């Protein structure tokens, strides 16, 4: 692309900003072509034909030229800096460490507005693998988030990442499942990720766009404008991809009807069990939890929230059970059917642990786990699910001993 900025200065000179380009001084009475390569250059003006004098000798003209030229030079210098400056970023050392690339934390207190980013990070905590978050915003070659780096290898897509970690590091949440249970687990995962996801995305980025816009973490003098642009761009992308998927060709009521059918199916499959496949965690729990999380915490007053906190209360208890166990720093309001921290002040911003390991966080034995987690302050939610299983930490500790050591 060819671009040039020039201005007149005292003692009649021209500054030209270009990159590997040439300019002609024919205007000045010469056919000479000069080439420069990525530098800011200047050369004196020879007033052939009285070009400068044509501007007049009035000081007003001079001031206008100086101010205009100075503004153009400043703008061009800034543009040149942005285009040519090499951004020196801290190199990530992924040797024997998992680097998780994902979107930045939103302001709502939830770890991520992306169900897939939340799924991946929750899975890493479930299998107790240390990892480091990197909120660089760099998408995978497929244009998606999240993706990981491990020993200089890059893996994209949550399903392929989980397969990779199981193969390379020998971790698995599905060891105790039968082949039939594994098939059911995969069927549930695909229903959630390939169908239910789009209904929640519609509610988040189309029907509830203004509230979602407030949750975006954007700083700077033009943060409000950038939030508006980013949210509306994302909303447009969601609507276009939903149309390509097919679900976006239905009316709003039909989309919500499909969402309700999926949620009722999940509630029926869960029943009175602690987790989808029984008393032990499995990979499907990371996927289901992350896709139900928006209905629980980022879509206040919407249809999915009314459903999950009303008729389908077992799904709400299920989400809260996982949140309290694997996200001790996730602070939420008591009035939102959740529990908050008692050891320190509540905060709407999720603390970034950087390098996270569940072993490091819950380093005491299971009997002392109760003192580390966040006990409720006069919780508004019931103490137990319909089967009488407590939602408090003392009950959840019983499964910590059942998990296989990674």
GIVENMO-V135656 format. One record per pair of residues at least 12 apart in sequence whose C-alpha atoms are under 7 Angstrom apart, sorted by the first residue. I is the first residue (numbers start at 1). J is the second residue. Records with the same first field share a line. If there is no record, write none. Layout:
I = J  J
This chain:
3 = 18
4 = 16  17  18
5 = 17  76
7 = 69
8 = 65  69
9 = 66
12 = 44  45
13 = 42  43  44  45
14 = 42  43  44  45
15 = 41  42
16 = 40  41  42
17 = 39  40  41
18 = 38  39
19 = 36  37  38  39
20 = 36  37  38
21 = 35  36  37
22 = 34  35  36
23 = 35
28 = 46  47  48
29 = 48
94 = 149  150  151  152
95 = 150  151  152
96 = 150  151
97 = 131  150
98 = 130  131  132  148  149  150
99 = 131  132  133  134  148  149  150
100 = 131  132  133  134  147  148  149
101 = 133  134  135  136  146  147  148
102 = 117  134  135  137  145  146
103 = 135  137
104 = 135
105 = 217
106 = 215  216  217
107 = 215  216  217  348  349
108 = 215  348  349
109 = 330  331  332  348  349  350
110 = 330  350
111 = 350
115 = 290  291
116 = 146
117 = 145  146
118 = 290
119 = 286  287  290
120 = 158
122 = 286
123 = 286
125 = 326  357  358
126 = 326
127 = 171  406
128 = 357  358  359
129 = 357
130 = 355  356  357
131 = 355  356
132 = 354  355  356
133 = 354
140 = 156
171 = 406
173 = 281  282  283
174 = 282  283
185 = 284
189 = 284  287
192 = 288
196 = 259  262
197 = 291
198 = 242
199 = 255  256  259
204 = 299
205 = 234  235
206 = 235
213 = 227  228  231
267 = 312  314  315
272 = 386  387
274 = 318
289 = 319
293 = 319
295 = 308
296 = 316
314 = 385
320 = 338
321 = 391
328 = 373  374
329 = 350  351
330 = 350
331 = 346  347  348  350
332 = 348
334 = 379  380
335 = 380
337 = 380  381
339 = 376  379
340 = 374  376
341 = 374  375
342 = 374  375
366 = 397  400
369 = 397
370 = 393  394
